[in-house]
Amino acid sequence: MQEIRLTSRYTARDQGAYVHLPIEVAEGIQRIEVSYSYPRFEEIDRRSIEINVIDLGLLDPDGLLCGWSGSERLEVFVSEARSTPGYRRMAIKPGTWHIILGLYKICGEVEIETTIRLIEKKRIRLKGDLHTHTINSDGVFTTAEQAAHAKAAGLDFIALTDHNNTAQNTEIGTVEGLTVLPGMEYTNYKGHANFLFRDNGLFFENPLSNTFEEAQSVFHAAKARGAIICLNHILDRYCPWNLGWDLPYDLVEVWNGFPKESDLQAIAWWHEQLCAGRKIPAVGGSDNHRIGLGQQIGMPTTVVHALSTGRSDILDALVEGRAYIALTPESPMVEMTIGEKSFGETVPFADDLTGIITITGVKSDDRIILLSDQGEEIRWICERDGFFETRFTVNKRLFYRLELYRFTISVHLLEVVTNPVYLS
């Protein structure tokens, strides 16, 4: 954390002015906190008399008002995930920001102490569901109810992806403790794809495509808006992806809902693409419409290593492949590093490279499989509940990734699948 302290003095002649205090903000800041203090009251004849009133506001590097709190708040903060009421939620841009002091009332002379704290981004583990529906399409829950379900499930973020609809994104508001990603599920008779937006998520391009060219136009319009595009349930028995692979996309949903044969087939297809040298990040989503057996929110959960809880940082981490998919939010926590690199990252091959796998929350008889472009490399069977850690020799491969299977309902079900650590 970087802390900046500023002391400024003003007299009654300055009353009525707005004073700009410039601060330089570097790249990689997730949150700006501003606090200030000054003598507002004075005891006169045992009465507290207001002698000074100083207002507070903030301008972003583009000179746009980020927020204004008058004299009601002595501390404010701004970030993309959440901000003080009256201040915009926004990603922190590098550049020159300005603290605005409004000198509304000054009696004689006033000294103002202003403290600015710049909180750096730091990679954290976040759990989320990238595929949910509300009553704005064919779901049975309101936007607020889905957000409440996500919080109750222990999720940190959720994407609202109603079919060909973005009305749900107008209902998000501020959900304390949960990042809500505005989205839309492009829905065509030949396949579905999620559009995940960085902005307010209001998308009015006509998604009802009769031809490939019309679909292409919609996808390009979404990309022009900065949307992240995920092809959904690509090998589903009833609704597979049949629009081909020439449309722009960033992610593939290889796991949709309770694990089934079509998900295993999608993972196998994805693995083939990795073996062919294509770095396609994999994600999962519950496709939740209602609560039922195997239909709860967060089944599966996408666990992402993001730089903050902000929308942009979550989406960036997904596109970089810094994620793994778990059956539920309570599934084991998985880490794999090769050198100093982890999921989604690339490490130069060297003869002395070692891989390290650490998993918290394993159960006896869990099956952990290390895979590469050469197929299955090593298989471990956990002997006890709790913590699993091992090292492995890194050979000249395109990538390494993990799968974990757990004995459930009389079979070993898929519990975790990770994105690869790549080698160059």
Long-range contacts (C-beta under 8 A, 24 or more apart in sequence): 1-117, 1-118, 1-119, 1-120, 2-117, 2-118, 2-120, 3-115, 3-116, 3-117, 3-118, 4-115, 4-116, 4-117, 4-118, 5-113, 5-114, 5-115, 5-116, 6-99, 6-113, 6-114, 6-115, 6-116, 7-111, 7-112, 7-113, 7-114, 8-101, 8-111, 8-112, 8-114, 9-109, 9-110, 9-111, 9-112, 10-103, 10-106, 10-109, 10-110, 10-112, 11-106, 11-108, 11-109, 11-110, 12-106, 12-107, 12-108, 12-109, 14-103, 14-106, 15-103, 15-104, 15-105, 15-106, 16-103, 16-104, 17-103, 18-100, 18-101, 18-102, 18-103, 19-100, 19-101, 19-102, 19-103, 20-59, 20-98, 20-99, 20-100, 21-98, 21-99, 21-100, 21-101, 21-114, 22-96, 22-97, 22-98, 23-96, 23-97, 23-98, 23-99, 23-116, 24-95, 24-96, 25-61, 25-92, 25-93, 25-94, 25-95, 25-96, 25-97, 25-118, 26-94, 26-118, 27-94, 28-120, 28-121, 28-307, 29-92, 29-94, 29-118, 29-119, 29-120, 29-121, 30-79, 30-80, 30-92, 30-119, 30-120, 30-121, 30-122, 30-307, 30-308, 30-310, 30-313, 31-77, 31-78, 31-79, 31-92, 31-118, 31-119, 31-308, 32-58, 32-77, 32-78, 32-79, 32-92, 32-97, 32-116, 32-117, 32-118, 32-119, 33-75, 33-76, 33-77, 33-116, 33-117, 33-119, 34-58, 34-75, 34-76, 34-77, 34-99, 34-114, 34-115, 34-116, 34-117, 35-74, 35-75, 35-76, 35-114, 35-115, 36-74, 36-101, 36-112, 36-113, 36-114, 36-115, 37-74, 37-112, 37-113, 38-110, 38-111, 38-112, 38-113, 39-110, 39-111, 40-71, 42-107, 50-105, 51-105, 51-107, 51-108, 52-105, 52-106, 52-107, 52-110, 53-104, 53-105, 54-101, 54-102, 54-103, 54-104, 54-110, 54-112, 55-100, 55-101, 55-102, 55-103, 55-104, 56-99, 56-100, 56-101, 56-102, 57-99, 57-100, 57-102, 58-87, 58-97, 58-98, 58-99, 58-100, 59-97, 59-98, 59-100, 60-90, 60-93, 60-95, 60-97, 61-93, 61-94, 61-95, 61-96, 61-97, 62-93, 66-90, 66-97, 68-100, 70-102, 71-102, 71-104, 79-119, 79-308, 79-310, 80-308, 80-310, 80-311, 80-312, 80-313, 81-179, 81-308, 81-309, 81-310, 81-311, 82-174, 82-176, 89-174, 91-310, 91-311, 91-312, 91-313, 121-307, 121-308, 121-313, 122-307, 122-308, 123-305, 123-306, 123-307, 123-322, 124-305, 124-306, 124-307, 124-308, 124-309, 125-303, 125-304, 125-305, 125-333, 126-156, 126-157, 126-179, 126-303, 126-304, 126-305, 126-306, 126-309, 126-314, 127-154, 127-155, 127-156, 127-157, 127-298, 127-301, 127-302, 127-303, 127-326, 127-329, 128-155, 128-156, 128-157, 128-158, 128-159, 128-179, 128-181, 128-301, 128-302, 128-303, 128-304, 128-314, 129-153, 129-155, 129-157, 129-158, 129-159, 129-285, 129-286, 129-288, 129-297, 129-298, 129-301, 129-302, 130-159, 130-161, 130-181, 130-183, 130-194, 130-196, 130-230, 130-253, 130-283, 130-284, 130-285, 130-302, 130-318, 131-159, 131-161, 131-185, 131-194, 131-232, 131-253, 131-256, 131-284, 131-285, 131-286, 131-287, 131-288, 132-158, 132-159, 132-160, 132-161, 132-285, 132-286, 132-287, 132-288, 132-297, 133-160, 133-161, 133-162, 133-163, 133-185, 133-287, 133-288, 133-289, 134-160, 134-162, 134-168, 136-162, 136-165, 136-167, 136-168, 136-171, 137-162, 137-163, 137-164, 137-165, 137-185, 138-163, 138-289, 139-288, 139-289, 139-290, 140-289, 140-290, 141-290, 142-171, 143-168, 143-171, 143-172, 144-171, 146-288, 146-297, 147-172, 147-175, 147-178, 147-180, 149-288, 149-291, 149-297, 150-178, 150-297, 150-298, 151-175, 151-177, 151-178, 153-296, 153-297, 153-298, 153-329, 154-298, 154-329, 154-330, 155-297, 155-298, 155-301, 155-329, 156-309, 157-181, 157-309, 157-314, 158-297, 159-183, 159-194, 159-196, 159-285, 160-201, 161-185, 161-194, 161-195, 161-196, 161-285, 163-187, 163-192, 164-207, 164-208, 166-201, 166-202, 166-203, 166-204, 169-197, 169-200, 169-201, 169-202, 170-200, 170-202, 179-309, 179-310, 179-311, 179-314, 181-311, 181-314, 181-315, 185-232, 186-215, 186-218, 186-219, 186-222, 188-215, 188-243, 190-241, 190-242, 190-243, 191-231, 191-232, 191-234, 191-239, 191-240, 191-241, 191-242, 191-243, 192-231, 192-232, 192-233, 192-239, 192-241, 193-219, 193-229, 193-230, 193-231, 193-232, 193-241, 193-247, 193-249, 194-229, 194-230, 194-232, 194-253, 194-285, 195-222, 195-227, 195-228, 195-229, 196-227, 196-228, 196-229, 196-230, 196-315, 197-225, 197-226, 197-227, 198-226, 198-227, 198-228, 198-311, 198-312, 198-315, 199-225, 199-226, 203-227, 212-243, 212-244, 215-243, 215-247, 216-247, 219-247, 219-248, 219-249, 220-248, 223-248, 228-315, 228-318, 228-319, 230-283, 232-256, 232-285, 232-287, 233-262, 233-266, 233-287, 234-266, 234-269, 235-262, 235-265, 235-266, 235-269, 236-262, 237-262, 250-281, 250-318, 250-319, 251-280, 251-281, 251-282, 251-283, 251-318, 251-319, 252-280, 252-281, 252-282, 252-283, 253-282, 253-283, 253-284, 253-285, 254-282, 254-283, 254-284, 254-325, 254-417, 255-282, 255-283, 255-284, 255-285, 255-300, 255-325, 255-414, 255-417, 256-284, 256-285, 256-286, 256-287, 257-286, 257-287, 257-294, 257-295, 257-299, 257-300, 258-294, 258-295, 258-299, 259-300, 259-327, 259-413, 259-414, 263-414, 264-414, 267-414, 267-417, 271-371, 274-373, 274-398, 274-399, 274-401, 274-420, 275-373, 275-398, 277-398, 279-321, 279-420, 279-422, 281-318, 281-319, 281-320, 281-321, 281-323, 281-344, 281-419, 282-321, 282-323, 282-325, 282-417, 282-419, 283-318, 283-323, 283-325, 284-325, 298-328, 298-329, 299-327, 299-328, 300-325, 300-326, 300-327, 300-328, 301-325, 301-326, 301-327, 301-328, 301-329, 301-331, 302-326, 303-333, 303-334, 305-342, 305-343, 317-344, 320-344, 320-345, 321-419, 321-420, 322-419, 323-419, 324-402, 324-416, 324-417, 324-418, 324-419, 325-416, 325-417, 325-418, 326-415, 326-416, 327-406, 327-413, 327-414, 327-415, 327-416, 330-361, 331-361, 331-415, 331-416, 332-359, 332-360, 332-361, 332-362, 332-366, 332-404, 332-415, 332-416, 333-359, 333-360, 333-361, 334-358, 334-359, 334-402, 334-404, 334-416, 334-418, 335-359, 336-400, 336-401, 336-402, 336-418, 336-421, 337-421, 338-394, 338-400, 338-421, 338-423, 341-421, 342-421, 343-418, 343-419, 343-420, 343-421, 344-419, 344-420, 344-421, 344-422, 345-421, 345-422, 346-421, 346-422, 346-423, 346-424, 347-421, 347-422, 347-423, 347-424, 348-423, 348-424, 349-394, 349-396, 349-423, 349-424, 353-394, 354-391, 354-392, 354-393, 354-394, 355-391, 355-392, 355-393, 355-394, 355-400, 355-421, 356-389, 356-390, 356-391, 357-388, 357-389, 357-390, 357-391, 357-392, 357-402, 358-387, 358-388, 358-389, 359-387, 359-388, 359-389, 359-404, 360-387, 361-386, 362-386, 362-387, 362-388, 362-404, 363-406, 365-406, 365-407, 366-404, 366-405, 366-406, 366-407, 366-415, 367-404, 367-405, 367-406, 367-412, 368-402, 368-403, 368-404, 369-402, 369-403, 369-404, 369-405, 370-400, 370-401, 370-402, 371-400, 371-401, 371-402, 371-403, 372-397, 372-398, 372-399, 372-400, 372-401, 373-397, 373-398, 373-399, 394-423, 396-423, 397-423, 398-422, 398-423, 399-423
